[in-house]
Amino acid sequence: MRSQWEDITPASAREALKTENCGRPPSLAVVERYARDMESGRWKRNPEPVVFDGEETGIPVLRDGKQRHLAVLLAAQRLAERGEIAHADDFSVRVWVTRGTTAEIEEAFPVMNTGKSRTGKDYLSTQGRENSTLLYAMGRRIALWERGKATGNSWKPTRLEALEVLEPQPGRNPAAEAVRIELVEQAAGYAAAWSAKPPLPPATIAGFLWWLLSQVDMEARDVFLEYLRTGGGLTDQDRFARDHHPLIVLRNRLHGDYYEARRRGTTVKQETMLFLCLRAWEAWRKGQGMKKLQMPVDLSDGHFRQPR
């Protein structure tokens, strides 16, 4: 077998896909994420190879890398449609390619892609970042929010898009980047210390709320989240009738949803809890009482708005 860097172009991708024998259907979601990274310039050189056999016949057969080839075609098409390149065939992505005979690749094929995938959390751990699991979760949720995709139903961040939230970006003010990243790390730290048990929001949502509300009013953020976590002192406030206090209504709704989901053998979606918390925050900030918290029939990204 031999390996080297090669450029995948739309033309070479089309040729490779004619004879592919990768043994599994592609994931359209994965192809979409790869293509976004390719067309945005986030795609990095990766030593995990695209694999071809057929060296003895001179007819290469693609055995691993089908999704990367499809992503090249999709990225090139989008860039051409947006006028960022003159023609789709002007695009290319450099990859590490391993080529061998059919016998060599067949011998290796049973053990290809059988290891445990390295996660974004694992990557952060290698950097010595604290609270790596929750930190990566913050990166993913912030990436969703900043693109107006709070539900995550119509768009999933790639690993590189999530990591952009957690690492300084070239061309930006270094001091501002340090402050921005520190706030995300503090949110992960807050999530790690979140001691509330179900049916209150999980640590990921608590940490994200801490980050999001930090941009509105830090003092009010702390009061709201402490009320949410403990429920202590809620009935002592004069501006709300006991049964109409937004946080009491919120806590009752979260309790009810949690136990109903358990009865059905399901779980409450995080985006549902986030929507309810932000709706209660809005009412609490305005001093408005509420009798109940209602969910939209079909929760969409458009139902979320910037908290005030």
Buried (B, 14 or more C-beta within 10 A) or exposed (E): BEBEEBEBBBBBBEEBBEBBEBEEEBEEEBBBBBBBBBBBEBBEEEEEBBBBBBBEEEEBBBBBBBBBBBBBBBBBBBBBEEEEBEEBBEBBBEBBBBBBBBEBBEEBBEEBEEEEEEEBBEBBBEEEBEBBBBBBBBBBBBBBBEEEBBBBBEBBBBBBBBBBBBEEEEEEEEEEBEEBBEBBBBBBBBBBEBEBEBBBBBBBBBBBBBBBBBEBBEEEBBBBBEBBBEBEEBEEBEEBEEEBBBBBBBBBBBEEBBEEBEEEEEEBBBBBBBBBBBBBBBBBBEEEBBEEBEEEEEBEBEBBEEBE
